[in-house]
Amino acid sequence: MEMEKVLRNINFFSKLNDEEIKKITTIVEIKNFEPGEAIIKENSYGAEVGFILEGEVKVDKKTKHNENYLYTTIKEGGIFGEVSFLDSGVRSASITAVTPTTIAFIKREKFDRLFEKEPVLCYKILYNIALDLCKIVRRADEETLVLYEALLNEIREI
């Protein structure tokens, strides 16, 4: 697998030039996962972001009653782990492989070292992460409104 070509096919990296892609490959770590294999566990600590090169993962959270709530699935080209990558905090959800999955990880510590040498490149990466987080926040806003309206309708029927 030629890493530069693989990363070029991920939308997240599509606006980077060939030289920038080559520099990113120096900090990427590739891991393979089988269906059902845990990739990230909710409430664990981590500071890495993952890019799905092949396959599909599910994102779920435990409810107060210890039931799994399926938040979403992410397919090839998707990204996860952005928040913990930025703040090195606790993981907000679990990520599990649904199909055989290959993921490119970037660890924060390696990213920070690259940032010292290539601040413009790393700015582009952080900007793309910010855009991805904007999409997540907008989706959460929409879902919150739907839930709020459903709750209001239930209350009005009582």
C-alpha positions as CSV (number, residue, x, y, z in Angstrom):
1,M,0.0,0.0,0.0
2,E,1.6,3.3,-1.1
3,M,0.8,5.6,1.8
4,E,0.9,8.8,-0.2
5,K,-1.6,7.6,-2.7
6,V,-3.9,6.2,0.1
7,L,-3.8,9.5,2.0
8,R,-4.4,11.5,-1.2
9,N,-7.7,9.6,-1.6
10,I,-9.0,10.7,1.8
11,N,-11.0,13.9,1.5
12,F,-9.5,15.3,4.7
13,F,-6.1,15.4,3.0
14,S,-7.3,16.3,-0.6
15,K,-6.2,19.9,-0.5
16,L,-2.6,19.1,0.6
17,N,0.1,19.1,-2.1
18,D,2.3,16.1,-2.8
19,E,5.2,17.4,-0.6
20,E,2.8,18.0,2.3
21,I,1.3,14.5,2.0
22,K,4.8,13.0,2.0
23,K,5.5,14.9,5.3
24,I,2.3,13.6,6.8
25,T,3.2,10.0,6.0
26,T,6.2,10.3,8.3
27,I,3.9,10.6,11.3
28,V,1.2,8.2,10.3
29,E,0.8,4.7,11.9
30,I,-1.3,2.1,10.2
31,K,-3.3,-0.5,12.2
32,N,-5.7,-3.2,11.0
33,F,-8.7,-4.4,12.9
34,E,-11.1,-7.3,12.6
35,P,-14.9,-7.1,12.8
36,G,-15.9,-6.6,16.5
37,E,-12.5,-5.6,17.6
38,A,-12.3,-2.5,19.9
39,I,-10.4,0.4,18.5
40,I,-11.1,3.0,21.2
41,K,-12.9,2.4,24.5
42,E,-15.1,5.1,25.9
43,N,-13.6,6.9,29.0
44,S,-10.1,5.8,28.1
45,Y,-7.4,8.5,27.5
46,G,-5.9,9.1,24.2
47,A,-4.3,11.8,22.0
48,E,-4.6,10.4,18.5
49,V,-6.9,10.9,15.6
50,G,-7.9,8.1,13.2
51,F,-8.6,8.2,9.5
52,I,-10.4,5.2,8.1
53,L,-8.5,4.0,5.0
54,E,-10.7,0.9,4.5
55,G,-13.7,-0.5,6.2
56,E,-16.4,0.7,8.6
57,V,-16.6,1.4,12.3
58,K,-19.4,2.0,14.7
59,V,-19.4,4.8,17.4
60,D,-21.4,4.0,20.5
61,K,-21.8,5.2,24.1
62,K,-23.0,3.5,27.2
63,T,-26.2,4.9,28.7
64,K,-26.8,5.3,32.5
65,H,-28.4,1.8,32.4
66,N,-25.2,0.3,30.8
67,E,-26.9,-0.1,27.4
68,N,-25.1,0.6,24.2
69,Y,-26.4,3.6,22.3
70,L,-25.3,3.5,18.6
71,Y,-24.4,7.1,17.8
72,T,-23.2,6.7,14.2
73,T,-21.1,4.6,11.8
74,I,-18.1,6.0,10.0
75,K,-17.0,4.6,6.6
76,E,-13.8,4.8,4.5
77,G,-12.5,8.3,4.3
78,G,-14.0,9.2,7.7
79,I,-12.2,10.6,10.8
80,F,-12.6,10.0,14.5
81,G,-10.9,11.0,17.7
82,E,-10.6,14.7,16.9
83,V,-11.6,16.0,20.4
84,S,-9.2,13.8,22.3
85,F,-6.5,14.5,19.8
86,L,-6.8,18.2,20.6
87,D,-7.3,18.1,24.3
88,S,-5.7,14.7,25.3
89,G,-8.8,14.1,27.3
90,V,-11.0,11.2,27.9
91,R,-12.6,9.5,25.0
92,S,-16.3,10.4,24.7
93,A,-17.3,7.2,22.9
94,S,-16.2,3.7,21.9
95,I,-15.1,2.9,18.3
96,T,-15.5,-0.7,17.1
97,A,-14.7,-2.2,13.7
98,V,-17.8,-3.4,11.9
99,T,-15.9,-4.8,8.9
100,P,-12.2,-5.6,8.4
101,T,-10.8,-2.1,8.9
102,T,-7.5,-0.3,8.2
103,I,-6.9,3.0,10.0
104,A,-4.2,5.6,9.8
105,F,-3.5,7.1,13.2
106,I,-1.7,10.4,13.9
107,K,-0.5,10.7,17.5
108,R,-0.5,14.2,19.1
109,E,3.1,13.9,20.2
110,K,4.3,13.2,16.7
111,F,2.0,15.9,15.3
112,D,3.5,18.4,17.8
113,R,7.0,17.6,16.7
114,L,6.0,18.1,13.0
115,F,4.3,21.3,14.0
116,E,7.7,22.7,15.1
117,K,9.1,22.1,11.6
118,E,6.0,22.6,9.5
119,P,3.6,25.0,11.1
120,V,1.7,25.9,7.9
121,L,1.1,22.2,7.1
122,C,-0.1,21.5,10.7
123,Y,-2.3,24.6,10.6
124,K,-4.0,23.1,7.6
125,I,-4.6,19.8,9.4
126,L,-5.9,21.6,12.5
127,Y,-8.2,23.7,10.3
128,N,-9.6,20.6,8.7
129,I,-10.2,19.1,12.1
130,A,-12.0,22.2,13.1
131,L,-14.2,22.0,10.1
132,D,-15.0,18.4,10.9
133,L,-15.9,19.3,14.5
134,C,-18.2,22.0,13.1
135,K,-20.1,19.4,11.2
136,I,-20.5,17.3,14.4
137,V,-21.7,20.3,16.4
138,R,-24.3,21.2,13.7
139,R,-25.5,17.6,13.7
140,A,-25.8,17.6,17.5
141,D,-27.7,20.9,17.4
142,E,-30.2,19.4,14.9
143,E,-30.6,16.2,16.9
144,T,-31.1,18.2,20.1
145,L,-33.8,20.2,18.6
146,V,-35.6,17.1,17.3
147,L,-35.5,15.5,20.7
148,Y,-36.6,18.8,22.4
149,E,-39.6,19.0,20.1
150,A,-40.5,15.4,20.6
151,L,-40.4,15.9,24.4
152,L,-42.6,19.0,24.1
153,N,-45.1,17.0,22.1
154,E,-45.2,14.3,24.7
155,I,-45.7,16.8,27.5
156,R,-48.5,18.5,25.6
157,E,-50.3,15.2,25.2
158,I,-50.3,14.6,28.9
